[in-house]
Amino acid sequence: MLLIGDSSGREVVRYKMQEVLNELLGVEVNLRKNDRRIKMICNDIHKLYDEEARTSSVSDDELKEYAIKYFLTSEEAYPPWIAHTRYE
């Protein structure tokens, strides 16, 4: 079991996010550590500790919220050029 905290790096966040997405989507997802969405999630997590003085670990429910935000519903998940592409 890996916990996400103030000193967690991208590899731990990538691994946990991959687990969450596999569960949410029901398919095997392989993420890269340098994926911009992983970087953004790491930035958000570090802000929790740096700016909000958080002391507890990030929960699985919070990780699901990050997965939904950055991989399933935001413009980060679907860049603008995809939204305007039509397949006929």
Phi, psi and omega in degrees: 000127177254135176254145177260126180216197186293337181254010181291135178265181183298325182296319178293316179296318178302312182299312181294320180294323176299316177301313182297314180295322177301318180291314182295319186266340181073019176225160179282123180248134176242116180254154175260147181299331183268010175302131184299331179290325176295318177300318181294319178296317178301317178300315179298317181295316180295328176296323178304320183274319184284315186263331184253001177056039178293148179238345181264165178289159176283129184280165176297324178295321177294322177296323176298320178297320177295319180299315180295315182297310188266339183246340187241333187233344186268170175296337175295327179286322181233094179304155184307325182294334177286319182298333183260005180269134178241139175247114182241000000 
